[in-house]
Amino acid sequence: MAEDTSPQVIQRDGRRWSVDSTGITTLKRPYRIVLADNNLGANAEGSSFSGLPAIGSAHPNNSKLFVLGYDVEEGKQHEKKILDVTVNYGPKLVETYGSGQDAQSVQVEQWGWAGGEDERELVTAADGTPVLNSAGDVFDSVPTIKHPAPVFTKVVKFKARQSGWSAHRCKVNAASVTIGGETYAAATLLCMVSEARVVGDGEWKYRYTIELRLRTNMVKIAGSGSASEIGWDVAIADAGMRELSDDGTLKLITSVDAETGRTCSVTTAELLDGSGHRIARSASGGSVTPYNKRFQAYGRTTFPTWFYSEPS
């Protein structure tokens, strides 16, 4: 009868695990593999071992835990080589998006919001009104303020490289987006996305980090009495030292000098009405309603659902 040369696999004592309010989060189970025929040669390190739970397989009693990998140490017992292997279990959130032949699985590593801030010029007050000086003119310079900009981050791994993701980088959402039950208006989420090759994982080979930075910015546009959400767009009070004449050509804005009575060109910007003409003031001066113009600072796009979908 031929000698049995198959390895002997022994589950050892000494399990270790971590627990939080959701239950067991990580688990380490030690095994010993005795190589009956001493068949592990030099430079013959193995990546899979018969008799051990396979990488990616679920824990037999806990459906939330999966084998993430092995820690292996080689040793010797009498005349036989042994391998001490620690099987590492952990959670693996997997979601599927798409349908039919286009359906793809994705492993979620991170999902959620974190605090953040950016800086911007104070060109509109909190109620959306343009910031003007006491004479109703634009300031030559305005202060820079801190502004909250929370960041939503989702980190996912795919089995194959994804295409088209870079087209969404440095762009804002063209339509409203709902994340975790909260809806965010168009142009309020600025996207950054990056790709990384995962080394050492034979199944999930590509990691994508998606960051959506939120900015809310309520502004009264075009002399409106109510404020509108413009997000990452920019609002600027319409002002200048030139205006359009009746024939469509540009001319310098002039005014009568109070001391000399002469007509001369203005030396500072005047508020314009959104159509290229100076906003007329009463003879006594006084404030006027400025005309805010809205500009798109970033291109618009429709984010794929896997950019922000919540894992179940």
C-alpha positions in Angstrom: 0.0 0.0 0.0 1.4 3.4 -1.0 2.3 5.8 1.8 -0.2 8.7 2.2 1.7 11.9 1.3 -1.2 14.3 1.7 -0.6 17.1 4.2 -2.2 16.9 7.6 -4.2 19.9 8.6 -4.8 20.6 12.3 -7.0 23.4 13.7 -5.1 24.6 16.8 -6.3 26.4 19.9 -5.7 30.1 20.4 -8.3 31.9 18.4 -8.4 35.7 18.6 -11.2 38.0 17.7 -12.4 41.6 18.1 -15.9 42.7 19.0 -17.9 46.0 18.8 -21.5 46.9 19.0 -22.2 45.2 15.7 -20.7 41.9 16.8 -17.4 40.2 15.8 -15.4 42.4 13.4 -12.2 40.4 13.0 -11.3 36.8 13.7 -7.9 34.9 13.6 -8.0 31.1 13.5 -4.6 29.2 13.8 -3.9 26.0 11.8 -0.9 23.7 11.5 -0.1 21.9 8.3 2.2 19.0 8.5 3.8 18.2 5.2 4.1 14.4 5.2 6.8 14.1 2.4 8.7 17.3 3.3 7.7 18.6 -0.2 8.1 22.3 0.4 11.3 23.2 -1.4 13.4 26.4 -1.4 11.6 29.3 -3.1 8.4 27.3 -3.2 6.2 29.4 -1.0 2.5 28.5 -1.5 -0.4 30.8 -1.8 -3.1 28.2 -1.4 -3.4 25.2 0.9 -5.7 22.2 0.7 -7.7 21.7 3.8 -7.9 25.4 4.8 -10.9 27.7 4.3 -10.4 29.3 0.9 -9.7 33.0 0.6 -13.1 34.7 0.0 -15.1 32.0 1.6 -17.6 32.7 4.4 -17.2 31.8 8.0 -19.3 28.6 8.7 -21.2 30.3 11.5 -21.0 34.0 10.8 -22.3 35.2 7.4 -20.7 38.7 7.9 -17.1 37.3 8.1 -15.0 36.2 5.1 -11.5 34.8 4.7 -9.4 37.9 3.8 -6.0 36.2 3.7 -3.4 34.0 5.4 -0.3 34.6 7.6 2.1 31.7 7.0 5.2 30.7 9.0 7.4 27.8 8.1 8.9 25.5 10.7 10.2 21.9 11.3 9.0 19.1 13.5 11.3 16.1 13.7 12.0 15.2 10.0 8.8 16.9 8.6 8.3 20.5 7.7 5.3 22.3 9.2 3.4 25.4 8.3 1.8 27.5 11.0 -1.0 29.3 9.2 -3.3 32.0 10.6 -6.6 32.4 8.7 -7.7 36.0 8.9 -11.5 36.6 8.8 -13.1 40.0 8.4 -16.2 41.8 7.1 -16.5 42.2 3.3 -19.3 44.4 2.1 -20.1 43.5 -1.4 -22.8 45.2 -3.5 -23.9 44.7 -7.1 -24.9 47.4 -9.5 -26.2 47.2 -13.0 -28.3 44.3 -14.3 -28.1 41.3 -16.6 -24.8 40.9 -18.4 -23.7 44.3 -17.3 -24.0 43.6 -13.6 -20.8 44.0 -11.6 -19.9 43.2 -8.0 -18.0 45.7 -5.9 -16.4 45.4 -2.5 -17.0 48.5 -0.3 -14.2 49.4 2.1 -15.4 52.9 3.2 -18.6 54.9 3.0 -19.6 58.1 4.8 -19.1 61.8 5.5 -16.2 63.6 7.2 -15.8 67.2 8.1 -13.9 69.7 5.9 -13.6 73.3 5.0 -12.4 75.6 2.2 -11.9 79.3 1.7 -13.9 81.7 -0.5 -14.3 85.4 -1.0 -17.2 87.1 0.8 -19.0 88.4 -2.2 -22.5 87.5 -0.9 -23.9 87.7 2.7 -25.5 84.8 4.4 -29.0 85.7 3.0 -27.6 85.7 -0.5 -27.4 89.5 -0.9 -24.3 90.8 -2.8 -21.8 92.5 -0.5 -21.5 96.2 -1.3 -20.0 99.2 0.5 -22.1 101.9 2.2 -22.4 103.8 -1.1 -23.8 100.8 -2.9 -20.7 100.1 -4.9 -18.6 96.9 -5.0 -15.6 96.7 -2.8 -12.1 97.0 -4.3 -11.3 93.9 -2.3 -13.3 91.6 0.0 -12.3 89.4 2.9 -11.7 85.6 2.6 -13.7 83.5 4.9 -13.6 79.9 6.1 -16.6 77.8 4.7 -17.7 74.3 5.7 -17.2 71.8 3.0 -18.0 68.3 4.3 -16.5 65.4 2.2 -18.3 62.2 1.3 -15.9 59.3 0.7 -16.5 55.9 -0.8 -13.7 53.4 -1.3 -14.5 50.4 -3.4 -12.6 47.5 -5.0 -13.4 45.9 -8.4 -12.2 42.7 -9.9 -11.5 44.4 -13.2 -10.4 47.9 -14.2 -13.3 50.3 -14.7 -13.5 52.7 -17.7 -14.9 56.2 -17.9 -14.4 57.1 -14.2 -11.9 59.8 -15.0 -14.5 61.7 -17.1 -16.2 62.7 -13.8 -13.1 64.0 -12.1 -13.2 67.8 -11.2 -16.9 68.1 -12.2 -20.1 68.7 -10.3 -23.4 66.9 -10.3 -25.7 68.0 -13.1 -28.8 67.0 -11.2 -29.7 66.4 -7.6 -28.1 63.4 -5.9 -29.4 61.5 -2.8 -26.8 60.0 -0.4 -27.9 58.2 2.7 -31.4 59.6 2.5 -30.3 63.3 2.1 -30.7 65.0 -1.3 -28.1 67.5 -2.5 -28.9 70.0 -5.2 -27.3 70.3 -8.6 -23.7 71.7 -8.6 -23.2 71.3 -4.9 -21.0 68.1 -5.1 -17.5 68.5 -6.6 -16.0 65.1 -7.5 -12.5 63.7 -7.2 -11.9 60.1 -8.1 -8.7 58.1 -8.3 -7.6 54.6 -9.2 -5.0 52.3 -7.5 -3.8 48.8 -8.4 -4.3 46.5 -5.4 -1.2 44.4 -4.9 -1.5 41.0 -3.1 -5.2 40.5 -3.7 -5.9 38.0 -6.5 -9.6 38.7 -6.6 -10.2 42.5 -6.0 -7.5 44.1 -8.1 -8.5 47.7 -8.5 -9.4 50.2 -5.8 -11.3 53.4 -6.5 -11.5 56.3 -4.1 -14.4 58.7 -4.7 -14.6 62.0 -2.9 -17.6 64.3 -3.2 -17.0 67.7 -1.6 -20.1 69.6 -0.6 -20.6 73.3 -0.9 -23.8 75.2 -0.3 -24.0 78.8 -1.4 -27.3 80.6 -1.4 -27.2 83.7 -3.7 -29.7 86.2 -5.0 -29.2 86.0 -8.8 -30.1 88.7 -11.4 -31.6 91.1 -8.8 -34.0 88.4 -7.5 -35.6 88.9 -4.2 -35.1 85.2 -3.2 -31.9 83.3 -2.9 -31.0 80.3 -5.1 -28.6 77.4 -4.3 -25.6 77.8 -6.7 -23.2 75.3 -5.0 -19.8 75.4 -6.7 -20.9 77.9 -9.3 -19.7 81.5 -8.8 -21.8 84.6 -8.4 -20.2 88.0 -9.2 -21.9 91.4 -9.0 -22.2 92.8 -12.5 -19.9 95.9 -12.5 -17.4 97.7 -14.8 -16.1 101.0 -16.0 -17.6 100.6 -19.5 -21.1 100.0 -20.8 -22.8 99.3 -24.1 -24.0 102.2 -26.2 -27.2 102.2 -28.2 -25.4 101.0 -31.3 -23.8 98.0 -29.4 -20.3 99.5 -29.1 -18.5 99.9 -25.8 -18.0 103.3 -24.2 -16.5 104.5 -21.0 -19.1 105.3 -18.3 -19.1 109.0 -17.6 -20.4 111.2 -14.8 -20.6 114.9 -13.9 -17.9 116.0 -11.5 -19.5 117.6 -8.5 -16.8 120.2 -8.1 -16.0 121.3 -11.7 -19.4 120.4 -13.3 -17.5 118.7 -16.1 -18.4 115.3 -17.6 -15.6 112.9 -17.1 -15.0 109.1 -17.1 -15.5 107.2 -13.9 -12.4 105.9 -12.1 -14.0 103.0 -10.3 -16.4 100.3 -11.3 -20.1 101.1 -11.6 -22.9 98.5 -11.1 -24.4 97.2 -14.3 -27.9 95.9 -14.9 -27.0 92.5 -16.5 -27.4 93.9 -20.0 -24.3 95.9 -20.2 -25.8 99.2 -19.0 -25.1 101.2 -15.9 -27.8 101.0 -13.2 -29.2 104.5 -13.0 -29.3 106.1 -9.5 -31.6 108.8 -8.2 -30.3 112.4 -8.1 -29.6 112.0 -4.4 -27.6 108.8 -4.9 -28.6 106.1 -2.5 -28.4 102.3 -2.8 -29.4 100.3 -5.8 -30.2 96.6 -6.3 -27.1 94.9 -7.8 -27.3 92.3 -10.5 -25.5 89.1 -9.7 -24.3 87.1 -12.6 -23.8 83.3 -12.2 -21.0 81.4 -13.8 -20.2 77.7 -14.0 -16.8 77.1 -12.4 -16.8 73.4 -13.2 -18.2 71.1 -15.8 -21.3 69.2 -15.1 -21.8 65.4 -15.2 -24.0 62.6 -14.0 -22.3 60.5 -11.4 -22.5 56.6 -11.7 -24.6 55.2 -8.9 -21.7 53.2 -7.5 -20.0 56.5 -6.7 -22.3 57.1 -3.8 -24.7 54.1 -3.3 -24.9 52.9 0.3 -23.9 49.2 0.9 -26.6 47.1 2.4 
